[in-house]
Amino acid sequence: MSAALTNGSIQDRRGKELLDDVVRLFTDLLLASGAPLTVISDAMSKAVAGAQENSSSTTFTELGALLRDCMEVMCAWRRDIALIGDDGEPVPLAESLEDTSFEALCRKAGCKYPYSDILKALLEFGAVSIRPDGKVVSETPTFLLGRSAFGGRLATDGLLKQLEGFLQAVHRNVCSVAGNGKPKFERACTVSVAIELEPIFDRLVRSRGQEFIDSIDEWLERNSKHESASARYVELGAGAYFIDLGDRLARRR
């Protein structure tokens, strides 16, 4: 069996485990809310049926470790003073050969995948673009999950890990037996405001959220080399996201 096939099988199993965890945690929380099982089952069936009806024929591809490389490159680009312009934004980079090229950035970020694969993925997701002169331009503060403009690929592994991380925190705080330690931090806020303020709020969340994630990511990366005296390790992280519940709950008389 080839190494590529073996890695693919491992990623498939990991993806299924993530999905199983997300469904289990979400179901437990719904049951803890007091909703009847029949109502929960009916709601899930309708949601799946609606998603299948509205979905495209696009094949979703699990990016696995490539997702991590994409995130590392985008973060490293914004941390390297030599690659930041006078406006505080990442400078355009030649694709390869030069000392300050995109290829060199991938090496500096310790990427496992070839720079060409990383560039292709970032282009598909709109995280970078290529100017007419061939320079690679950063378009986002970091690598974002989502469908690409050219094929609808979805980074399912990263998406499920985000959902699992959030649900794990809420599940522990709501469903865990008392005495298992203090609750994990999880906070959110929503208030109805004039719809004209949404663009301002979006900019606020982007700037403050990016600062928060960058500071947490920097701490985690700095401490990732720390050896455990017990030889035990745990994957830690934090998230920040924009909440939009629409105007269906926000209409005022």
Beta strands, then each sheet from edge to edge (+ up, - down):
strand 1: 128-130
strand 2: 136-138
sheet 1: 1+ 2-
end
